[in-house]
Amino acid sequence: MKPARATRGTVIAVAATLLAAGAAAAVGLASAAPAAPAAPAAPAAARAAGAATAPTTPTTAPVARDGTRDRTFPKLMAARAPAGWHHATLPNGTAELFYPPGMHQVSGDSDSVSAARLGWAGKFLLYLNATPRQGQESLRNWASYRVRVLRSDDASQASLDAAAEGQQFRGGSGSCVIDHYVTRIGGHRYTELACLVKGRTGASVIVAAAPTARWSLAEPLLERAVSAYRVR
């Protein structure tokens, strides 16, 4: 299963067909940890809705990570995707997701787009998902909303690491969180950067996730993908 994805206030674990072993092993990250389950849990994807409020002055809210450490939200710089990156447009035409070579599109809900890099036995090493807003989230309540959604369905544990409002994106602005959680199925640990982004024609959620043990390796590339996200 893929990392959890949020749909109408609940996160849905999406079953994924295992791709050929080694299909993603040749890409840049180190190999996946041993003893991966036959059906790995996928990271939480992006689905939600509700009226978005006007963006505020950029603020950051570092949050203690279960007593282990604090972290400050990274500075996202809206920018075009590097040359050679691929892109996928939401079916409703309101946003465009960019992903690097080595990731490929994977199936999901009909109104969303997803891309992933898989390791041995289909384990998710990198995961990107974009979905139109459909729940009760807003730019002001996004931090509490996202963690609540994770806990309500697919995650046995979920904790907020950092949050920020007033983030600038290509074509709009948004609110973002970094959180980590444990899936109910399989006990897989993921960390994600998830943003609610509002453009002129609508709002959508982008989620960028990786196994928590690999987050330090994956974070720069995932931040680059989030920074390239374009809304209309």
C-alpha positions as CSV (number, residue, x, y, z in Angstrom):
1,M,0.0,0.0,0.0
2,K,1.1,3.6,-0.7
3,P,1.7,6.2,2.0
4,A,-1.7,7.5,3.3
5,R,-3.6,10.1,1.3
6,A,-6.3,12.5,2.6
7,T,-9.8,12.3,1.3
8,R,-12.7,14.4,2.6
9,G,-11.2,14.6,6.0
10,T,-9.9,11.0,6.1
11,V,-6.7,9.5,4.9
12,I,-7.1,6.5,2.6
13,A,-4.5,3.8,2.2
14,V,-4.3,3.2,-1.5
15,A,-3.4,-0.3,-2.6
16,A,-0.6,-0.3,-5.2
17,T,0.4,-3.1,-7.6
18,L,4.0,-4.0,-6.9
19,L,6.3,-2.9,-9.7
20,A,9.2,-5.1,-10.9
21,A,11.9,-5.6,-8.3
22,G,14.7,-3.2,-8.9
23,A,12.7,-0.9,-11.1
24,A,13.7,2.0,-8.9
25,A,17.0,0.7,-7.5
26,A,19.0,2.4,-10.2
27,V,17.8,5.9,-9.2
28,G,19.9,8.2,-6.9
29,L,18.8,7.3,-3.4
30,A,20.4,4.5,-1.4
31,S,18.6,1.1,-1.4
32,A,15.6,0.5,0.8
33,A,15.9,-1.0,4.2
34,P,15.8,-4.8,4.3
35,A,12.7,-6.9,5.1
36,A,10.3,-4.6,3.3
37,P,6.7,-6.0,3.4
38,A,5.1,-7.6,0.4
39,A,2.5,-4.7,0.3
40,P,4.2,-1.6,1.6
41,A,2.0,1.2,2.9
42,A,1.9,4.3,0.8
43,P,2.5,7.8,2.2
44,A,-0.5,10.0,3.0
45,A,-1.8,11.7,-0.1
46,A,-3.5,15.0,-0.5
47,R,-7.2,15.4,-0.4
48,A,-9.3,18.0,1.4
49,A,-11.6,21.0,1.1
50,G,-13.2,24.0,2.8
51,A,-13.0,27.7,2.3
52,A,-9.5,29.0,2.2
53,T,-8.7,32.2,3.9
54,A,-6.5,35.0,2.6
55,P,-2.8,34.3,3.1
56,T,-1.2,36.0,6.1
57,T,2.3,37.4,6.6
58,P,4.7,34.4,6.5
59,T,5.0,32.9,9.9
60,T,6.8,29.8,11.2
61,A,5.8,27.6,14.1
62,P,8.4,25.1,15.2
63,V,7.0,22.2,17.1
64,A,8.8,19.8,19.4
65,R,9.1,16.4,17.8
66,D,7.9,14.2,20.6
67,G,10.5,15.6,22.9
68,T,13.4,14.6,20.6
69,R,14.1,17.9,18.8
70,D,12.6,21.0,17.4
71,R,12.8,22.0,13.8
72,T,12.2,25.2,11.8
73,F,10.2,25.2,8.7
74,P,12.4,25.4,5.6
75,K,12.3,28.4,3.3
76,L,10.5,27.4,0.2
77,M,11.4,29.4,-2.9
78,A,8.9,29.1,-5.8
79,A,10.8,28.3,-8.9
80,R,10.5,26.5,-12.2
81,A,11.3,22.8,-12.2
82,P,14.8,21.9,-13.5
83,A,15.2,20.9,-17.2
84,G,14.3,17.3,-17.8
85,W,11.7,17.0,-15.1
86,H,8.3,15.6,-16.0
87,H,4.9,17.1,-15.1
88,A,1.3,16.0,-14.6
89,T,-1.7,18.3,-14.6
90,L,-4.7,17.8,-12.3
91,P,-7.7,16.6,-14.3
92,N,-9.6,19.8,-13.3
93,G,-6.7,21.9,-14.7
94,T,-6.1,23.9,-11.5
95,A,-2.6,22.8,-10.7
96,E,0.5,21.1,-12.2
97,L,2.8,18.7,-10.3
98,F,6.5,18.4,-11.4
99,Y,8.6,15.4,-10.6
100,P,12.2,14.4,-11.4
101,P,13.5,11.7,-13.7
102,G,13.6,8.4,-11.7
103,M,10.1,9.0,-10.4
104,H,7.1,7.8,-12.5
105,Q,3.4,8.4,-12.3
106,V,1.4,5.9,-10.3
107,S,-2.3,5.3,-10.2
108,G,-4.6,6.9,-7.7
109,D,-8.0,8.7,-7.5
110,S,-9.4,9.9,-10.8
111,D,-9.2,13.5,-9.8
112,S,-5.6,13.4,-8.5
113,V,-2.0,12.9,-9.9
114,S,0.8,11.0,-8.2
115,A,4.4,10.1,-8.8
116,A,6.7,7.7,-6.9
117,R,10.1,6.2,-6.8
118,L,10.0,2.6,-5.6
119,G,12.6,0.4,-4.1
120,W,12.9,-3.3,-3.4
121,A,9.6,-5.2,-3.1
122,G,7.7,-2.0,-4.1
123,K,8.8,0.0,-1.0
124,F,8.1,3.7,-1.5
125,L,11.3,5.8,-1.4
126,L,9.8,9.0,-2.7
127,Y,6.1,10.0,-3.1
128,L,4.4,13.0,-4.6
129,N,0.6,13.6,-4.8
130,A,-1.6,16.5,-5.7
131,T,-5.4,16.6,-5.2
132,P,-8.1,19.3,-5.4
133,R,-9.2,20.6,-2.0
134,Q,-12.3,18.7,-0.9
135,G,-12.5,18.8,2.9
136,Q,-12.8,21.4,5.7
137,E,-9.2,22.7,5.6
138,S,-8.3,26.3,5.2
139,L,-5.0,28.2,4.9
140,R,-5.3,29.2,8.6
141,N,-6.2,25.8,10.1
142,W,-4.1,23.6,7.8
143,A,-1.5,22.5,10.4
144,S,-4.0,21.2,12.9
145,Y,-6.3,19.8,10.1
146,R,-3.6,17.8,8.4
147,V,-2.5,16.0,11.6
148,R,-6.1,15.4,12.7
149,V,-6.8,13.8,9.3
150,L,-3.8,11.5,9.5
151,R,-4.8,10.4,13.0
152,S,-8.5,9.9,12.1
153,D,-7.9,7.0,9.6
154,D,-4.6,5.8,8.3
155,A,-2.0,6.7,11.0
156,S,-1.8,5.0,14.4
157,Q,0.5,8.0,15.4
158,A,1.0,11.4,13.8
159,S,3.0,14.4,15.1
160,L,3.6,17.9,13.8
161,D,7.2,18.9,13.3
162,A,6.9,22.4,11.9
163,A,4.3,24.6,10.1
164,A,4.3,27.9,8.2
165,E,1.7,30.2,6.6
166,G,2.1,32.6,3.8
167,Q,4.3,30.4,1.6
168,Q,4.6,31.7,-2.0
169,F,4.0,29.3,-4.8
170,R,4.0,29.7,-8.6
171,G,0.5,31.2,-9.2
172,G,-0.6,31.4,-5.6
173,S,0.2,31.1,-1.9
174,G,-0.3,28.4,0.7
175,S,0.2,27.0,4.2
176,C,2.5,24.0,4.8
177,V,3.4,21.4,7.4
178,I,6.1,18.9,8.0
179,D,4.9,16.0,10.1
180,H,5.8,12.3,10.7
181,Y,3.4,9.4,11.3
182,V,3.2,5.6,11.6
183,T,0.7,3.8,9.3
184,R,-1.9,1.5,10.9
185,I,-1.2,-1.2,8.4
186,G,2.4,-2.5,8.6
187,G,3.7,0.2,11.0
188,H,5.5,2.0,8.3
189,R,7.1,5.4,9.3
190,Y,6.8,8.3,6.9
191,T,7.7,12.0,7.1
192,E,5.9,14.4,4.8
193,L,5.9,18.0,3.6
194,A,2.2,18.8,2.8
195,C,0.9,22.1,1.6
196,L,-2.6,23.6,0.9
197,V,-2.1,26.0,-2.0
198,K,-4.7,28.5,-3.3
199,G,-4.6,29.9,-6.8
200,R,-7.0,32.0,-8.9
201,T,-9.1,29.1,-10.0
202,G,-9.1,26.8,-7.0
203,A,-7.2,25.3,-4.2
204,S,-5.3,22.0,-4.0
205,V,-3.1,20.0,-1.7
206,I,0.4,18.7,-2.6
207,V,2.1,16.0,-0.5
208,A,5.7,15.0,-0.7
209,A,6.7,12.0,1.5
210,A,9.5,9.6,2.2
211,P,10.3,7.0,4.8
212,T,11.3,8.8,8.0
213,A,14.7,7.0,8.1
214,R,15.5,8.4,4.7
215,W,14.0,11.9,5.1
216,S,17.3,13.7,5.3
217,L,18.3,12.3,1.9
218,A,14.9,12.8,0.3
219,E,14.0,16.2,1.7
220,P,16.1,18.5,-0.7
221,L,14.6,16.8,-3.8
222,L,11.1,16.8,-2.4
223,E,11.3,20.5,-1.4
224,R,12.4,21.2,-4.9
225,A,9.3,19.5,-6.3
226,V,7.0,21.3,-3.9
227,S,8.7,24.7,-4.8
228,A,8.0,23.9,-8.5
229,Y,4.3,23.2,-7.9
230,R,2.1,25.6,-10.0
231,V,-1.4,26.6,-9.4
232,R,-3.8,28.5,-11.7
